């Protein structure tokens, strides 16, 4: 397809084209089966394009005017920054103060109740009743558990009846002995009387005042009285033997009663001390042998800490040193005590020295056999502590940023090298480089360089509230 310019056309051709572009109403003839839309379509396009052009011109005028107004009212951001200078970094500040520096060492230790016992039965038997629960407070003599009774109360009553019978036999034997002793006394009196009568008769016979027959009669009476005394004495010995036998029977009967009573009492296990019941590992129906464990009772009012101190630190140990306890899981401080015992021997396996510290547990926060973290305080002195979040490290050295005032009266960050000691409660001990009274920066230190302008966050907040 080729195109030719309008200047190359003949006058007749130009007229024909004009007629085709602008036909008159008389020249437009209706054609059957066809509409007039093909002839009207270019006109709608022209109207739409004109409207869009007008809208574009109006939009350009609006945005151009707005741009001019904005540029006139506000200078460029680069111009603002150049006029305001470098922007200050908002930071948090903290003034250093003298504090107590604690020289301490940390160890793990185990708490033990100074008074605790394992409750064990003194006889074998099956548990028929458990009378306490774990954690319960008990007093001395309070029942803990009941075992089945091998000896019945009927056996005890029979044994007690035997005791009563034996006691009655003793009383009878004692009365009989007393009676026999009385007869001995009578026989002794009679013998003394017959001896005197014999002597008197013998004297009279020698004087010729009486016959020999009277002397023989007196000798016979004396011998009979002597025989009666000896018989009475034998009866006394027999009565005494019966009394001793009756006493022996009574002791055996009483012993039988005590054995039965002990057997019955042993089936009821009681608390030997006052305290708190620990775990009860047995249950009703279990058969226990003598010495099996039923429960543990401990007094937690006062607890003793056992810690092993390495030999290189043992020379610092002395009674009265302060020991602080912490929960190893939460780092929460529990209580404070003092060293009360230092072993004179070194544990050969661990090369450590056993030390003990006593702690009051009136609030009940500590437990028997509890593992705790113990801080042994060797020395306390005055010094400066700096928070760990204020420390930055570079090339193996440690630094902090100190807030200083510049010659223009503005705050700037000044980087200072410091020497640090042990850590204490998220703070380092400052050995050199800082002193009390200086103000350090505790936030945003990773974005700071030496000499940067800074502004306290509190001042920024006040400016924001005022704005």
Secondary structure, DSSP 8 states (H G I E B T S, - for coil): -----GGGS-HHHHHHHHHHHS--TTT----TT--SHHHHHHHHHHHHHHHHHHHHHHHHHHHHHHHHHHHHHS--HHHHHHHH-S--EEE-EEE--EEEEEEEEEEEEEEEEEEEEEEE-SS-EEEEEE---TT-EE-TT-EEEEE--SS-HHHHHHHHHHHHHHHHHHHHHHHHHHHHHHHHHHHHHHHHHHHHHHHHHHHHHHHTSS-HHHHHHHHHHHHHHHHHHHHHHHHHHHHHHHHHHHHHHHHHHHHHHHHHHHHHHHTEEE-SS-EEE------TT-EE-TT-EEEEEEEEEEEEEEEEEEHHHHTT--TT-EEEEE-TTT--EEEEEEEEEEEEEEETTTTEEEEEEEEE-TT----TT-EEEEEEEEEEEEEEEEEGGG-EEETTEEEEEEEEE-TTS-EEEEEEEEEEEEE-SSEEEEEES--TT-EEE-S-GGG--TT-BEEEHHHHHHHHHH-
